[in-house]
Structure formats: structure tokens, C-alpha cells
Amino acid sequence: QVQLVESGGGLVQPGGSLRLSCAASGIIFSITTMRWYRQAPGKERELVAAITSGGSTNYADSVKGRFTISRDNAKSTVYLQMNSLKPEDSGVYYCNAALGFWGQGTQVTVSS
């Protein structure tokens, strides 16, 4: 049974930082491409960042230079370091494994 458990969301002021974590189980994490998506109210879910088993990364244009995705295969965990946060970064952030498995989401709110 695949489980993805996100943590690290919260309320932060504009310009602040948060680090999201997603702990995976039930998959061979080291060979799995991991992704972070987000969904704002009234909007479609969008891809934020992805990291392959080999460590290659790609980002949505809106977060390039501000967000960093990384992984720790020993801990079966993927991270999303978010810096210089903007109000438009607010939403529910979801961890995804191999396109088919989803976590429950963690809320990120950027507001003063």
C-alpha cells in the first residue's frame, strides 16, 4: 500500500520561507520520479516541481529561482524548499509519486 505523507505547510508572511516534506512508503522510492503539485481555490491543480530518480529537476516558470526540490533516498523523502514566498503561492500542496499516487496535501498560506 502506497502512502505519501506531507508536512511542513503553514502560514507565512510574503518574502518568507517554508520547507515541505513528503515521506513515502510502499514504493521503491529510489527509482521513482517525485513531483509537487499545488492547487489554489477555484484553480486547477498545477505542477510545481519534479525530480527524477537520477536527480534531474524541473520547475514551473512561476517558481524558478525561488523553489528547490530535493530528495533523500535513504529516508524515502522528497522536499520542497520554498523561498521568497508570494501570496500567489498559497494553496494546497500535494506530493505525487510516479504520477499515480497522491498525498493528502498540506496547506500553504502566504499572507501578511
N, CA, C and O of each residue as an XYZ file, in Angstrom:
448
protein
N       0.845     -1.183      0.000
C       0.000      0.000      0.000
C       0.888      1.244      0.000
O       1.739      1.425      0.872
N       0.667      2.085     -0.995
C       1.471      3.302     -1.130
C       0.919      4.381     -0.205
O      -0.285      4.634     -0.169
N       1.810      5.003      0.533
C       1.433      6.145      1.372
C       2.408      7.284      1.154
O       3.624      7.094      1.144
N       1.850      8.466      0.981
C       2.638      9.692      0.876
C       2.111     10.657      1.929
O       0.934     11.018      1.919
N       2.987     11.073      2.836
C       2.557     11.921      3.941
C       3.322     13.236      3.892
O       4.531     13.284      4.119
N       2.583     14.303      3.589
C       3.195     15.629      3.512
C       3.182     16.313      4.869
O       2.333     16.040      5.717
N       4.133     17.199      5.051
C       4.180     18.024      6.261
C       4.945     19.293      5.944
O       5.616     19.388      4.916
N       4.839     20.274      6.844
C       5.623     21.488      6.704
C       4.855     22.706      6.235
O       5.418     23.799      6.175
N       3.592     22.548      5.903
C       2.820     23.701      5.487
C       2.512     24.625      6.650
O       2.793     24.304      7.805
N       1.929     25.779      6.334
C       1.565     26.716      7.372
C       1.331     28.097      6.826
O       1.213     28.298      5.617
N       1.265     29.047      7.734
C       1.051     30.449      7.400
C       2.400     31.168      7.468
O       3.133     31.050      8.449
N       2.708     31.908      6.417
C       3.974     32.637      6.366
C       3.738     33.985      5.711
O       2.849     34.132      4.873
N       4.533     34.961      6.094
C       4.411     36.282      5.502
C       5.074     36.321      4.130
O       5.979     35.533      3.860
N       4.640     37.216      3.275
C       5.310     37.368      1.975
C       6.798     37.604      2.171
O       7.219     38.350      3.054
N       7.585     36.945      1.321
C       9.033     37.006      1.447
C       9.628     35.943      2.335
O      10.846     35.770      2.370
N       8.785     35.229      3.053
C       9.251     34.192      3.961
C       9.545     32.872      3.267
O       9.475     32.756      2.043
N       9.876     31.883      4.086
C      10.254     30.572      3.563
C       9.513     29.470      4.304
O       9.133     29.616      5.465
N       9.322     28.369      3.599
C       8.798     27.133      4.180
C       9.504     25.962      3.523
O       9.956     26.051      2.381
N       9.590     24.874      4.253
C      10.124     23.640      3.692
C       9.096     22.531      3.861
O       8.747     22.149      4.978
N       8.624     22.027      2.738
C       7.685     20.913      2.751
C       8.438     19.591      2.665
O       9.481     19.489      2.020
N       7.886     18.590      3.329
C       8.437     17.237      3.268
C       7.343     16.268      2.856
O       6.165     16.479      3.146
N       7.741     15.216      2.186
C       6.810     14.148      1.813
C       7.513     12.823      2.046
O       8.467     12.479      1.347
N       7.036     12.088      3.030
C       7.600     10.781      3.347
C       6.809      9.699      2.628
O       5.586      9.625      2.749
N       7.513      8.865      1.882
C       6.868      7.841      1.067
C       7.106      6.447      1.624
O       8.155      6.162      2.202
N       6.118      5.592      1.442
C       6.259      4.186      1.781
C       5.449      3.366      0.795
O       4.508      3.865      0.179
N       5.824      2.103      0.652
C       5.097      1.222     -0.250
C       5.528      1.313     -1.699
O       4.916      0.694     -2.570
N       6.580      2.081     -1.970
C       7.118      2.194     -3.320
C       8.629      2.023     -3.251
O       9.238      2.150     -2.189
N       9.218      1.732     -4.403
C      10.677      1.714     -4.481
C      11.094      3.151     -4.759
O      11.248      3.570     -5.906
N      11.268      3.883     -3.678
C      11.419      5.334     -3.782
C      12.577      5.729     -4.678
O      12.466      6.680     -5.452
N      13.678      5.016     -4.584
C      14.904      5.451     -5.263
C      14.776      5.477     -6.779
O      15.559      6.153     -7.447
N      13.812      4.758     -7.334
C      13.664      4.725     -8.789
C      12.422      5.479     -9.255
O      12.051      5.411    -10.427
N      11.791      6.186     -8.346
C      10.514      6.844     -8.637
C      10.684      8.343     -8.825
O      11.300      9.019     -8.000
N      10.132      8.853     -9.918
C      10.067     10.301    -10.097
C       9.033     10.869     -9.140
O       7.905     10.381     -9.058
N       9.430     11.897     -8.427
C       8.551     12.525     -7.442
C       8.214     13.947     -7.898
O       9.039     14.635     -8.499
N       7.025     14.355     -7.609
C       6.558     15.675     -8.022
C       5.810     16.369     -6.881
O       5.236     15.728     -6.000
N       5.838     17.677     -6.932
C       4.987     18.511     -6.079
C       4.020     19.272     -6.989
O       4.419     19.878     -7.984
N       2.761     19.221     -6.624
C       1.714     19.984     -7.288
C       1.109     20.943     -6.252
O       1.300     20.780     -5.047
N       0.395     21.920     -6.743
C      -0.370     22.780     -5.840
C      -1.710     23.131     -6.492
O      -1.866     23.116     -7.713
N      -2.654     23.442     -5.628
C      -3.976     23.829     -6.106
C      -4.505     24.969     -5.254
O      -4.665     24.836     -4.041
N      -4.774     26.087     -5.904
C      -5.362     27.240     -5.242
C      -6.874     27.158     -5.382
O      -7.373     26.505     -6.298
N      -7.611     27.812     -4.487
C      -9.078     27.777     -4.577
C      -9.567     28.258     -5.932
O      -9.157     29.314     -6.412
N     -10.442     27.480     -6.540
C     -11.014     27.855     -7.823
C     -10.107     27.649     -9.015
O     -10.464     28.005    -10.139
N      -8.934     27.078     -8.783
C      -7.996     26.858     -9.886
C      -7.678     25.382    -10.029
O      -7.905     24.589     -9.115
N      -7.150     25.028    -11.189
C      -6.753     23.646    -11.430
C      -5.435     23.340    -10.712
O      -4.623     24.223    -10.434
N      -5.266     22.072    -10.433
C      -4.004     21.637     -9.840
C      -2.896     21.819    -10.864
O      -3.070     21.484    -12.035
N      -1.752     22.351    -10.427
C      -0.654     22.602    -11.344
C       0.639     21.993    -10.808
O       0.857     21.902     -9.600
N       1.481     21.581    -11.744
C       2.781     21.033    -11.387
C       3.706     22.170    -10.940
O       3.831     23.191    -11.615
N       4.341     21.970     -9.805
C       5.267     22.964     -9.283
C       6.715     22.559     -9.564
O       7.514     23.361    -10.047
N       7.040     21.299     -9.254
C       8.423     20.848     -9.408
C       8.451     19.336     -9.487
O       7.554     18.654     -8.991
N       9.498     18.823    -10.122
C       9.672     17.386    -10.254
C      11.141     17.037    -10.117
O      12.022     17.838    -10.428
N      11.387     15.810     -9.638
C      12.756     15.321     -9.539
C      12.763     13.847     -9.914
O      11.980     13.052     -9.393
N      13.664     13.499    -10.828
C      13.747     12.121    -11.280
C      14.599     11.290    -10.322
O      15.187     11.810     -9.374
N      14.650      9.994    -10.592
C      15.470      9.111     -9.765
C      16.946      9.495     -9.839
O      17.702      9.276     -8.893
N      17.343     10.066    -10.966
C      18.736     10.474    -11.134
C      19.045     11.861    -10.605
O      20.188     12.314    -10.644
N      18.014     12.528    -10.112
C      18.225     13.846     -9.531
C      17.992     15.018    -10.467
O      18.196     16.168    -10.080
N      17.570     14.745    -11.690
C      17.239     15.845    -12.592
C      15.963     16.521    -12.117
O      15.028     15.871    -11.649
N      15.948     17.846    -12.251
C      14.805     18.605    -11.746
C      14.217     19.501    -12.825
O      14.894     19.890    -13.777
N      12.949     19.814    -12.651
C      12.342     20.859    -13.464
C      11.279     21.569    -12.636
O      10.713     21.011    -11.695
N      11.029     22.810    -13.017
C      10.178     23.690    -12.228
C       9.199     24.442    -13.110
O       9.463     24.693    -14.286
N       8.080     24.792    -12.532
C       7.175     25.726    -13.181
C       7.879     27.077    -13.282
O       8.656     27.452    -12.405
N       7.599     27.790    -14.351
C       8.252     29.090    -14.546
C       8.002     30.029    -13.371
O       8.859     30.842    -13.026
N       6.836     29.917    -12.766
C       6.453     30.841    -11.699
C       7.269     30.657    -10.425
O       7.270     31.537     -9.564
N       7.965     29.523    -10.291
C       8.715     29.274     -9.058
C      10.216     29.143     -9.295
O      10.980     28.993     -8.341
N      10.642     29.197    -10.532
C      12.073     29.064    -10.820
C      12.870     30.125    -10.092
O      12.511     31.302    -10.073
N      13.979     29.670     -9.484
C      14.836     30.584     -8.748
C      14.400     30.816     -7.313
O      15.141     31.407     -6.529
N      13.193     30.354     -6.957
C      12.698     30.542     -5.590
C      12.502     29.206     -4.868
O      12.724     29.116     -3.660
N      12.093     28.184     -5.593
C      11.817     26.871     -5.005
C      12.905     25.881     -5.407
O      13.471     25.968     -6.497
N      13.185     24.947     -4.516
C      14.143     23.884     -4.796
C      13.572     22.547     -4.344
O      13.204     22.374     -3.183
N      13.506     21.612     -5.273
C      13.073     20.264     -4.933
C      14.314     19.395     -4.728
O      15.305     19.524     -5.447
N      14.241     18.517     -3.740
C      15.360     17.612     -3.472
C      14.814     16.309     -2.909
O      13.641     16.217     -2.548
N      15.671     15.313     -2.841
C      15.231     14.027     -2.330
C      16.326     13.390     -1.496
O      17.517     13.625     -1.702
N      15.883     12.571     -0.543
C      16.785     11.777      0.284
C      16.317     10.335      0.156
O      15.357      9.923      0.806
N      16.998      9.580     -0.683
C      16.557      8.209     -0.936
C      16.675      7.333      0.309
O      15.895      6.395      0.479
N      17.627      7.623      1.168
C      17.782      6.837      2.391
C      16.581      6.990      3.320
O      16.256      6.084      4.087
N      15.930      8.147      3.242
C      14.757      8.415      4.081
C      13.451      8.306      3.308
O      12.377      8.514      3.872
N      13.536      7.979      2.015
C      12.338      7.904      1.163
C      11.512      9.179      1.295
O      10.292      9.132      1.454
N      12.185     10.297      1.228
C      11.535     11.580      1.443
C      11.942     12.570      0.349
O      13.101     12.645     -0.060
N      10.952     13.316     -0.100
C      11.195     14.397     -1.049
C      10.837     15.711     -0.358
O       9.906     15.778      0.445
N      11.592     16.741     -0.685
C      11.427     18.042     -0.042
C      11.125     19.116     -1.084
O      11.445     18.974     -2.264
N      10.507     20.180     -0.618
C      10.334     21.367     -1.442
C      10.681     22.569     -0.573
O       9.920     22.950      0.316
N      11.841     23.157     -0.843
C      12.250     24.369     -0.149
C      11.682     25.556     -0.913
O      11.963     25.735     -2.098
N      10.888     26.358     -0.230
C      10.208     27.485     -0.860
C      10.689     28.776     -0.205
O      10.470     29.005      0.984
N      11.343     29.607     -0.999
C      11.851     30.888     -0.519
C      11.159     32.031     -1.247
O      10.516     31.833     -2.278
N      11.301     33.217     -0.699
C      10.707     34.420     -1.308
C       9.253     34.188     -1.666
O       8.821     34.487     -2.779
N       8.511     33.660     -0.729
C       7.124     33.289     -0.999
C       6.261     34.502     -1.280
O       6.458     35.578     -0.716
N       5.297     34.298     -2.172
C       4.370     35.330     -2.594
C       2.946     34.882     -2.273
O       2.691     33.685     -2.145
N       2.023     35.820     -2.143
C       0.627     35.420     -1.883
C       0.090     34.448     -2.923
O      -0.707     33.568     -2.597
N       0.518     34.599     -4.167
C       0.033     33.694     -5.217
C       0.595     32.281     -5.108
O       0.191     31.398     -5.864
N       1.512     32.058     -4.184
C       1.988     30.698     -3.919
C       1.052     29.937     -2.970
O       1.244     28.744     -2.737
N       0.067     30.608     -2.438
C      -0.849     29.975     -1.490
C      -1.659     28.876     -2.168
O      -2.013     28.979     -3.343
N      -1.942     27.836     -1.415
C      -2.745     26.732     -1.920
C      -2.435     25.464     -1.151
O      -1.653     25.461     -0.200
N      -3.063     24.397     -1.585
C      -2.768     23.083     -1.019
C      -1.683     22.437     -1.883
O      -1.819     22.336     -3.103
N      -0.637     22.014     -1.246
C       0.489     21.394     -1.935
C       0.404     19.879     -1.762
O       0.262     19.361     -0.655
N       0.498     19.192     -2.899
C       0.369     17.743     -2.923
C       1.659     17.092     -3.418
O       2.298     17.563     -4.359
N       2.011     16.021     -2.770
C       3.122     15.188     -3.204
C       2.572     14.113     -4.140
O       1.489     13.571     -3.920
N       3.336     13.820     -5.182
C       2.910     12.811     -6.159
C       4.078     11.879     -6.456
O       5.224     12.306     -6.600
N       3.748     10.587     -6.544
C       4.761      9.595     -6.877
C       4.372      8.884     -8.166
O       3.282      8.322     -8.271
N       5.264      8.914     -9.137
C       5.082      8.184    -10.392
C       3.760      8.498    -11.073
O       3.195      7.652    -11.765
N       3.278      9.691    -10.880
C       2.046     10.198    -11.496
C       0.773      9.535    -10.968
O      -0.317     10.080    -11.141
N       0.892      8.377    -10.331
C      -0.323      7.668     -9.956
C      -0.735      7.737     -8.504
O      -1.860      7.367     -8.166
N       0.147      8.203     -7.638
C      -0.118      8.183     -6.199
C      -0.008      9.589     -5.614
O       0.885     10.360     -5.965
N      -0.953      9.904     -4.700
C      -1.040     11.252     -4.156
C      -1.052     11.227     -2.641
O      -1.565     10.297     -2.017
N      -0.467     12.284     -2.057
C      -0.627     12.500     -0.644
C      -1.915     13.247     -0.353
O      -2.687     13.562     -1.258
N      -2.133     13.527      0.928
C      -3.378     14.174      1.335
C      -3.318     15.688      1.188
O      -4.347     16.361      1.236
N      -2.126     16.218      1.010
C      -1.965     17.654      0.824
C      -1.633     18.386      2.110
O      -1.998     17.952      3.203
N      -0.942     19.494      1.964
C      -0.631     20.361      3.097
C      -0.871     21.810      2.678
O      -0.464     22.225      1.593
N      -1.523     22.563      3.531
C      -1.927     23.926      3.197
C      -0.765     24.887      3.384
O      -0.075     24.868      4.403
N      -0.567     25.720      2.386
C       0.407     26.821      2.465
C      -0.356     28.119      2.250
O      -1.042     28.288      1.241
N      -0.233     29.030      3.201
C      -0.883     30.327      3.096
C       0.165     31.414      3.258
O       0.860     31.485      4.271
N       0.266     32.260      2.241
C       1.215     33.367      2.265
C       0.408     34.655      2.384
O      -0.278     35.069      1.449
N       0.507     35.267      3.538
C      -0.319     36.440      3.796
C       0.294     37.265      4.906
O       0.939     36.741      5.814
N       0.080     38.566      4.815
C       0.546     39.448      5.877
C      -0.572     39.698      6.876
O      -0.377     40.422      7.853
